[in-house]
Amino acid sequence: MSPEEAVALLHRCFSAGLAAVDPAHVLPSALPSPPPGRCVVVGAGKAAGAMARAVEQVWQDSLEGVVVTRYGHGVPTQRIEVVEAAHPVPDAAGQAAAERMLRLAEGLGADDLLLCLVSGGGSALLALPAEGLTLEDKQEVNRALLASGAAIDEMNCLRKHLSAIKGGRLAAAASPARVVTLAISDVPGDGPDVIASGPTVADRSTFAEARAVLEKYGIEPPPAVGRFLQQARDETPKPGDPRLANSQFQLIARPQDLLEAAAAVAREAGVTPLILGDAIEGEAREVAKVMAGIARQVRLHGQPVAAPCLLLSGGETTVTLRGDGRGGRNSEFQLALALALEKQDGTYALACDTDGIDGSEDNAGALVTPDTLSRGESLGMSAKDALARNDAYGFFSALGDLLITGPTFTNVNDFRAILIL
């Protein structure tokens, strides 16, 4: 297989994976039956606009509602309004949309249906501070969490306890209406209470655990947040809460679905796929070292599978900011992987965020080839120095190896593929 064919295979695997988790493909068959009364649609996440459009295309009865998605991820709709807001740090547009959703839910009766569409990114987009807190309070905490290296479940534990709508509060507000949630998972383990911070499902986490997250990462919250967490007056709805008795949750797309679709493409090309896991977490640069070690074992010993093979993994890595460079977690993973591989022959890798945005940059991820480090050196760049500055974006941009897809209108988190020939 030529270098050009290897790169093309990686791209085909990624494209097939995205198609497998496209809302237009996975959502229609999961829709509930129409209610006797009103059907109100609400939702949040990077796929929320595309999910709303998929509902509109097949729902024949009356329909109304509002969903919120990231700026640039909106799509044209007719009956469900799509609002764009900021991610990963919330803004006033997200707060206003969340307020509208809560009011819509509160106005429903026993004959009505609240159809909730959630996907990755929904937690930051569904920004409605709890009573006594401000949007600025939440923004400050969010920025600190993003820079800390905290895992997504830790972030969402804290977010739920600072919110008036997350952690089951939206479903509680809609009671006694029927609530049906359709979700696209972007979190390790696919936990319903973690996806978009679980606005319609019971929450097992506590105020004490939320305080522990701040302590673990040495985050000093705004005074109002500290007081609110200490007072712990209004816990999130817990399992068995009667207000959630009429709430149903269905997962319609998972990271595993994407990996399995990519694996099928590899098999068709005569390459053995090996799915290493769909819920891999940790510092991006440390995960890269582990993946490089597996790639070396394949190359040297034919274990755990013989080449040609494709190592596939998903999940969500994190980046602890140390420098002032640019680059999301997938680009940082790739830069660390290139260093750890040490110019290993016949090894190519693609890593992307499946929403098309790696962190807050305009790229989805980056491509690594056997000559990545050599080409960087020829341009006078040190990959090691770039990694120390968290400047993977700058490094791969200079090489022309950033992967820019634009918004994909879905989100099942990271996709990593390492092809060993």
N, C-alpha and C positions, 0 to 999 in steps of 0.2 A: 504494500500500500504506500503510495507516494505521500509526501507531506501535505500536498493539496487535498488528497483524498481523505487523509486522517482528519484534517480540520473540517472538511465538509461533513464527515460522519458525525463529529461532535455537534455541529450545528443542526443536523437532522434529528439527532437524539433530543436536543433541547426543544426543537420545534414540535416534535411529536408529543413530548411531555406536556407542553403548554396546551396543545389541542385537547389532550385528555382531561384537562381540568378547566376548560373553557366553560363559563356559565351557560352559554347557549347550548352546550352539549349535555351538561350534567343536571341542569335545574328543571327543565319542563316536566320530566317524569316524576319529580318529587313534590309537585304542587298539590296542596290539599283540595278537597272539594269546596265549592263556594258555600258560604254561610247563609242562613236565612236573612241576616241583616247586612250590615256594612262590611266591606273588606278594606282594611287600611293597611298599607304597606309602609314599613319604616326599615331603616337599615343603615349600616355604616361599614366602611372598609374600602380598600383599594379596588375591590371588584364590585362594590355596591351599585355603581351605575350600570355596569353590564348585567348584573343580576336583575335589576329593575327592568331593564329593556327585555330580558328573556321572559320575565313574568308577563309584561305587556303583550308580547308577541303571541302568547297562547291563552291568556285569560280572557274569556268572552264576557264575563259578568261585569258589574260595576266595580270600579277600582279607583282608589285615591291614595295619596300618601307622599312621603318625602324621604329621601335617603341622602347620605353625605359621603363624599369620596374625596380623594386627594386632588389638589389643583392639577389640572391637565388630564385627569382620569375620568372626566364626565363623558357621557354619551347622550345623543338625542333621545328624548322620550316624550310621550304625549300626555299620559295620565298620572304618572308618578314624577314628582319634581326631583331633579338631581342637583344637589348643592355641592359646590366645591369648597374645600377648606384646607387648612395647613396640616402637614404631617412632616416630621414626627412631633414637633412642638405645636400644641393646639393654638387656635386663634379664635377671634370673635365670631367668625362665620360658622365654625364648628359648634360653638356654644349656642348660637341662635338656632341652628338646625336641631340640636339635641333638645332644646327647650320646646320646640314645636312638636317633636316626636313624643315627648312626655305628655304634653297637653292632649295630643291626639289619643294616646293610650288611655288617659284618664277619662276621656269622653265616651268610652265604649261600654256596651252592655252585654248581657249574656248571649244574645243572638248574633253578636259581631265576631269578626276574626281580625286579629292583629298578626299579619304576616311579617316576620322580621328576617331581614337578609343581612347576614354578617360575614365578614371576611377579614383577613389580616390588615392591620392598620386601623381597625375600627376603634380600638381603645383610645388612641390619641385623637381621632376625628370626632368621637362622641364625647365632647368635652363640656360637661355641665357640673360645675363645682358644687359641692355640698353646701348647705346653708352655713353662712359665716365665713366662707372662703371665696376668693376671687379668682378670675382667670389668670391673673398675674401670679398668684400663689402656685397654681398648677403648672404654669409655664416654667417657673423657676425650678420646681421639683423635677419636672420632666427633663429639663436640660441637664440637671445634675445626674439623673439616672442614666441618660444616654452616654454621658462621659465616663461613667463609673465602671462599666463592664458588667452591670447587673444582667442576669438572665431574664427572659421575657416573662416567666411566671412570677418572678420577684417584682418586676416593674408593674405588672398587672395587679398583683396583690395590693400594692400601695395605691395604684390608680383607683381601684374599686372602693377603697375606704376614704377616698377624697371626693367621691362622685355622688351625685343625686340620681344617676340613671343606670350605672353599671352594677355588676354583682347581683343581678336578679331584680333590681329595683324597677326596671321598665316593665317586666311581666307583672310584678306586684301592683303597679299602677293601673294595668289593664284589667285586672280581675274585676268582674267574673267573666270577661270575654275569653274566648278560645285564643290561645297564642301558639303559633307554629313558627319555629325558627329553622331556617335553612342556612347551613354554614359551610364555608370553604375554609379549611384549616390551614393555618400558617405556623402552628406551634408544635414543638416536640411533644409527642404523646397524644395530640389531637384532643386535649381536654376541653369539653364544652364550656367549663367555667373560666378557661383561659383565653379562648378565641374572642377577640374584641372585648376582653374582660367580662364576658358572660352577662350581658344585660338582661337576659331572660331565663337564666338558670340559677339554681341555688348555689350559694358560695360557702365553701367550707373554711375559707381563710378568716382571720380575725384581725382586729385592731392591733393586738399584741404582735402578730406576725408582720403587720405593716410597719410598726415601729422598729422591729428587728431588722428590716431591710435597710432603713436609714442608718441604723447603728453599724451594720455589717460593712457598709461602704463609706462610713464616715461622712455622711451627708448631713449638713446642718440646714434644716428646713426653715422657711419663713416662720416667724413667731406664731402667726395664726394657724399654720399647719401643725406646728408642734403642740399647741394647746388643743386643737381639735382631736388629734390622735390620742392624746393623753386622756381627754374627757370620755372618748369612746361611747358616746350617748346612743347612737343609732346604728346598731350592727346591720350588716347586709342580711337579706333573707337566707335562712339556712335550710338544708334538706328537711322536708316535712312541713314547711310553711304552707298553710292552706291557700294562701294567695297564689301559689305556683302550681296548684293541683291540676289546672287546666292548661298547662304549658307543656308543649312537646318540642323536642329538639331532634333534628336530622342532619347528619353530616353528609354532604353531597360531593365533596372533593377533598382529597388528602395528599400530602406529600408522597405517600407510597404509590398513589395512582400515577403520578408523574414519573417516578422512577421505573415503575413497571412498563410504562409506555416507551420510555427511552431504552430499556433493556430489550424490548421486542425489536426495535430498530437495529440494535447491535447484533442480535442473533441473525437477523436477515442478511446482515453484512458479513457473516461468518466470524464474528467476534464474540467471545464468551463474556456475558455480563455477570458482574458480581455486585449485588446490592449490599453495601456494608451497613446501612442503617438509614432510617428516615428521620431520626430524632437526635442527631449528633450535635452536641453543644460544646462550648468552651471557647477560649481565646482563639481567634482565627489563625494566628501564627503558630500556636501550639497544635491545633488540629492539623495544620498543614504538615508539620513535622511527622505526625503519626501516619498521615496518608502517604507521604514520601517514603517512609519506612516500608509500608506495604508494597508500594510500587517497586522498590529496590528488591524486596523478597521475590516478587514475581519475576523480575528481570534476571536475577542471579540463580534462583532455585526453582522457579516454576510453581511457587506456592503463594497463596492458597489456591490459585488457578494458574494455568500456563498461558503465556502470551500466544496469540493476540487476545487481549481481554480488555474489558472496560469496567473500571471501578466506579460505582455510582454511590452517591450519598446525598442526604438532605438533612434538614434541621435548621438550626439558627446559631451561628457562631457570634461572638461578641468582640468588640475592639475597645481596649482601654487606651484612651488618647494619651500619648506621650509627647508628640511633636505637633507642629503647626501645618502639616501637609494636608493633602486632599486624598480621599479614598474611602470607600465603604468596606464592609467586612469581606465581601467576595473578592474584591481587588486586592485587599491585604492578604487574604488567604493565598491568592495566586502568587503574589510576590514572595511570600514566605515559602511556598511550595517550590518555586523556581530555585531559590537558594538551597533548600534542603535536598533537592534532586541533584544538584551539582552537575548540571548539563548532561543528565542521563540520556543516552541515545534512545531514539524510538519512543519517546514519551511525550504525549500531548495532553493538555488539560483545558477544560472550560469550566468556569464557575460564574454563576449569575444569580441575582435575585429574581425570582419568577414574576415579580410585579414590573420588572423592567427598569427599576431604579435601585441602584446599589447605595443604600444609605440615603444621602441627600444630594447625590451627584446626578449627572445626566446619562450615565452609563448603567447598563445592567450588570456588568462584570468585566472580565478580562480573559484573554487567551494566553496560554503558556505553550511554548514549543521548545524543542531541544536546544535551540540557539538563542533563547530569550536573554540569558545573561551575557552571551557574547555580543549580541547586537547592542545591548545596553552599554557594554564596555566600549564598543566602537564609537559610541556617541559621547563618551566621557562621563557616563553615569555609573554610580555605584548602587547596586540593588540593596546592599546592606545598609547604606546610608539612607536610602529612600524609605526603607522599612522602619528605621529608627525614627524618622520624621513623620511616620504615618502618611507617606506620600506615594502610595501605590498608583493613584490616579495619574500623577505627573509622570511616573516612570512608564506606565503602559501607554499613556497618551503619546509620549515621544516616540515609542516604537510603532504606533499605529495599531496597537492590539487591544484597545478598549472595545468592548462589545456594546453597541448602542442599538437598542430595539425600540425605544419609546415605550409608553405605557402598554402593558399586555392585557389589562383589564381582568386579570385574575391574580391570585397570590397564594402560593403554597410554600413560600419561603425559599431557602437556598437550594440551588441545584449545582452539584459538583460532579464532574465526569473526568476521569483520568484514563486515557487510552494508552495502552502499552503494547507495542508491536513486536 
